[in-house]
Amino acid sequence: MIRHIVLFKLKQFSSESERLEATNHVLETFRSLVGQIPQIRQYRVEKGLPLGASACDIIIDSTFDNLDDLRAYQLHPAHQEAVERNKQWSDYKMSGDYEYLA
């Protein structure tokens, strides 16, 4: 099994309502991928806890059967569209992957 974790830091917004709107757009955009991409085994998209300046705003925690499935997810047109849409709201992204036995 492959675990794929992505952390997003949102851009600075002029108001809290704009920040909330951006957060909801990112959450909805990536949550909509479930059901569109068959290689996804588990998929969570959540708001990060604001526990300091280095805390991330959005976390994607996903699981795939193998590296080929992860690559298929990353190349899937729905995922590519989500990534492009997210660029307008996100300043920074970091990801990490690891393999484990189920």
C-alpha positions as CSV (number, residue, x, y, z in Angstrom):
1,M,0.0,0.0,0.0
2,I,1.1,3.6,-0.7
3,R,0.2,6.5,1.5
4,H,0.2,9.9,-0.2
5,I,-0.1,13.0,2.0
6,V,-0.3,16.6,0.7
7,L,-0.2,19.7,2.9
8,F,-1.4,23.1,1.6
9,K,-0.8,26.6,2.9
10,L,-3.4,29.0,1.6
11,K,-2.6,32.5,0.3
12,Q,-3.1,35.5,2.5
13,F,-6.6,36.9,2.0
14,S,-7.9,40.4,2.8
15,S,-10.8,39.1,4.9
16,E,-11.7,36.0,6.9
17,S,-14.7,35.4,4.7
18,E,-12.4,35.2,1.6
19,R,-10.2,32.8,3.5
20,L,-13.2,30.6,4.4
21,E,-14.4,30.7,0.8
22,A,-11.0,29.6,-0.5
23,T,-10.8,26.9,2.2
24,N,-14.2,25.5,1.1
25,H,-13.3,25.6,-2.6
26,V,-10.1,23.6,-2.0
27,L,-12.0,21.1,0.3
28,E,-14.8,20.6,-2.3
29,T,-12.5,20.5,-5.3
30,F,-10.4,17.6,-3.9
31,R,-13.2,15.8,-2.1
32,S,-15.0,15.6,-5.5
33,L,-12.3,13.3,-6.8
34,V,-13.6,10.4,-4.7
35,G,-15.7,8.3,-7.1
36,Q,-14.1,9.9,-10.2
37,I,-10.7,8.1,-9.8
38,P,-11.1,4.4,-9.3
39,Q,-7.5,3.9,-8.0
40,I,-8.3,5.8,-4.7
41,R,-8.6,3.3,-1.8
42,Q,-8.9,5.8,1.0
43,Y,-9.2,9.6,0.8
44,R,-9.5,12.3,3.4
45,V,-9.4,16.0,2.7
46,E,-9.5,18.0,6.0
47,K,-8.8,21.5,7.4
48,G,-5.6,21.6,9.3
49,L,-5.6,22.7,13.0
50,P,-4.2,26.3,13.4
51,L,-1.5,25.3,15.9
52,G,1.2,27.7,15.0
53,A,2.7,29.7,12.1
54,S,4.0,26.6,10.3
55,A,0.7,24.7,10.5
56,C,-0.9,23.8,7.2
57,D,-4.4,24.8,6.2
58,I,-5.5,21.8,4.2
59,I,-4.4,18.1,4.4
60,I,-5.0,15.4,1.9
61,D,-4.4,11.9,3.2
62,S,-4.8,9.2,0.6
63,T,-4.1,5.5,0.1
64,F,-3.4,3.6,-3.1
65,D,-2.7,-0.1,-3.7
66,N,0.7,0.5,-5.4
67,L,2.8,3.2,-7.1
68,D,1.2,2.6,-10.5
69,D,-2.2,3.5,-8.9
70,L,-0.7,6.6,-7.3
71,R,0.7,7.7,-10.6
72,A,-2.6,7.0,-12.4
73,Y,-4.3,9.2,-9.8
74,Q,-1.8,12.0,-10.2
75,L,-2.2,11.9,-14.0
76,H,-6.0,11.5,-14.0
77,P,-7.6,14.5,-15.8
78,A,-9.9,15.2,-12.8
79,H,-6.9,15.4,-10.5
80,Q,-5.0,17.6,-12.9
81,E,-8.0,20.0,-13.1
82,A,-8.2,20.1,-9.3
83,V,-4.5,20.9,-9.0
84,E,-4.8,23.7,-11.5
85,R,-7.9,25.2,-9.8
86,N,-6.1,25.0,-6.4
87,K,-3.3,27.2,-7.6
88,Q,-5.5,30.3,-7.3
89,W,-6.0,29.7,-3.5
90,S,-2.8,28.0,-2.4
91,D,0.7,29.5,-1.9
92,Y,2.6,26.5,-0.9
93,K,2.2,22.7,-1.2
94,M,4.3,19.9,0.2
95,S,3.8,16.2,-0.3
96,G,5.2,12.9,1.0
97,D,4.7,9.3,0.1
98,Y,5.5,6.0,1.9
99,E,4.9,2.3,1.4
100,Y,3.5,0.0,4.1
101,L,2.2,-3.5,4.4
102,A,-1.6,-3.7,4.8
